[in-house]
Amino acid sequence: MKTIGVIPKPTKKRLMQLLTLLESYKETKITSLKIQSLTGWKDSLIRHDLWLIGFNNGVSNGYFVSDLIEKISDVYVRVYIVP
């Protein structure tokens, strides 16, 4: 999956915060509503941020945490380490 163009700075910031949250999350799946309850971000904004990085693997019962960590980490490397 590829990113959808340029990732806005606010999205990058949220994704890095989400990555930190996910790395300490104990469950195997997480929903956008759960992320909303933990962060205060709107669930639609979370889904949009994930869409921007090409992550469309969510189902009605949530995202696999390991898949999210892998995708966000990949984007982090491409955006911050390998310009």
C-alpha positions as CSV (number, residue, x, y, z in Angstrom):
1,M,0.0,0.0,0.0
2,K,1.3,3.4,-0.9
3,T,0.7,6.7,0.9
4,I,-1.8,9.1,-0.7
5,G,0.4,12.0,-1.7
6,V,1.9,14.4,0.9
7,I,1.1,13.6,4.5
8,P,0.2,16.8,6.4
9,K,2.2,17.7,9.5
10,P,-0.7,17.3,11.9
11,T,-1.3,13.8,10.6
12,K,2.4,12.9,11.0
13,K,2.3,14.1,14.6
14,R,-0.9,12.1,15.3
15,L,0.6,9.0,13.7
16,M,3.8,9.2,15.8
17,Q,1.6,9.6,18.9
18,L,-0.5,6.7,17.8
19,L,2.6,4.5,17.3
20,T,3.7,5.2,20.8
21,L,0.2,4.3,22.1
22,L,0.1,1.1,20.1
23,E,3.5,-0.1,21.2
24,S,2.2,-0.3,24.8
25,Y,-1.3,-1.5,23.9
26,K,-2.0,-5.0,25.2
27,E,-4.8,-6.2,23.0
28,T,-4.4,-7.7,19.5
29,K,-7.0,-5.5,17.9
30,I,-8.1,-1.9,18.3
31,T,-11.0,0.1,16.9
32,S,-11.0,3.7,15.8
33,L,-13.5,4.3,18.6
34,K,-11.1,2.9,21.2
35,I,-8.3,5.1,19.8
36,Q,-10.7,8.0,20.1
37,S,-11.4,7.2,23.7
38,L,-7.6,7.0,24.4
39,T,-6.6,10.1,22.5
40,G,-9.6,12.4,22.1
41,W,-9.3,12.5,18.3
42,K,-12.4,11.9,16.3
43,D,-12.8,8.4,15.0
44,S,-13.3,9.7,11.5
45,L,-10.1,11.7,11.7
46,I,-8.2,8.5,12.8
47,R,-9.6,6.6,9.8
48,H,-8.7,9.4,7.5
49,D,-5.1,9.5,8.8
50,L,-4.8,5.8,8.3
51,W,-6.3,6.1,4.8
52,L,-3.7,8.8,4.0
53,I,-0.9,6.4,4.6
54,G,-2.6,3.7,2.5
55,F,-3.9,1.6,5.4
56,N,-7.3,0.3,4.5
57,N,-7.1,-3.0,6.4
58,G,-9.7,-2.1,9.1
59,V,-12.8,-4.1,9.5
60,S,-15.9,-3.4,11.5
61,N,-14.4,-5.1,14.6
62,G,-11.1,-3.2,14.5
63,Y,-7.5,-3.1,13.2
64,F,-4.8,-5.6,14.1
65,V,-2.4,-3.7,16.3
66,S,0.6,-5.4,14.8
67,D,-0.4,-4.3,11.3
68,L,-0.9,-0.7,12.4
69,I,2.5,-0.7,14.1
70,E,4.2,-2.1,11.0
71,K,2.5,0.4,8.6
72,I,3.1,3.5,10.8
73,S,6.7,2.4,11.4
74,D,7.2,2.0,7.6
75,V,5.8,5.5,7.0
76,Y,8.0,6.9,9.8
77,V,11.1,5.5,8.1
78,R,10.2,6.9,4.7
79,V,9.2,10.3,6.0
80,Y,11.8,11.0,8.7
81,I,14.8,8.8,8.0
82,V,14.9,8.3,4.3
83,P,13.8,11.5,2.7
